[in-house]
């Protein structure tokens, strides 16, 4: 019932957006009964069907998904920016229509608005594609931990999340990330979820280069929400064969630091939710604890349990501005550093993307966390 209700709402919303765009980009800019209006109407009907078909194609084999992913998700991004721009233009458009009575001049105003919105939207999406497909940027985050021993001053953690292997990003993306991380010579690697959008059978070869990751004290992984959508148990087994230590509501001591990991909150719907007590209770209070948790919102429980530092991803930094404002309603931090009482939090923008291969105002990154003693 919930899935059916969601589909009804999603299809209705998509249909409504396409109807609005058709009015502004086709009906208002063409003459009734003309060939351009008929052509534009057919095009918008096709685009309106393309969006839900692309989203629902997840159930198809990965090869078939690829045929739909590029056109479908690019149109989704373009649709989003056209919607935003045309809504912003509603105020001057309304004012112009109050002043201008001549039909030809109104047609010229409508066409000018449509062309302007189209050019800006296309330019924004084009730049966003270039950013999304570029190598992740390296960010540096020096963080002081009150309980960090002086001998561990400068301990370096590579933080990466949201790689999102799937119908668009494949093995080459993994190889590029592995190369960047190995070039850092870090003490520890933290992969905090959303590695994949597909099954082991579909994406095992794309993930295989992870076997080459190098970190002095090992590579650690915690589940993100997309692992649960992709078959989390086979992926946990697969990642272990690739040499990653999967922390499932547990912790290990690494050179005087407790490294803990909890499952993503989405796991609760799969009987595999986070268990903070199991991961954090009974630890040596003299040692600092670094918690790996996919979603920043998990910091509230981390703060209640005296965690020194939480490392997270999930947000993509908003991925496409101004969608970032929606993400801010769900998560306490969009990207970067924040403090919650005695607990510090750092959120990476992620190394990949989900859905549209577009990033606007939120370039992909890998973060080098440098721990400092007080």
Protein Blocks (a to p, Z undefined) as FASTA:
>chain_A
ZZmmmmmmmmmmmmmmmmmmmmmmmmmmpcehiaklmmmmmmmmmmmmmmmmmmmmmmpc
fklmmmmmmmmmmmmmmmmmmmmmmmmmmmmmmmmmmmpmbfklmmmmmmmmmmmmmmmm
mmmmmmmmmmmmpccdddddddddfklcfklgoiacdddehklpafklcfklmmmmmmmm
mmnopabdcdeejkbgcdfklmmmmmmmmmmpccfkbpaddddfklmmnopmlmmmmmmm
nopacdehiaddeehiacdddddfklmmnopaccfklmmgopafkbccddddfblklmmm
mmmnopabdcdehknnnopacklmmmmmmpmbfgdcddehjbccdddebjadehjaddeh
iacdddddddddZZ
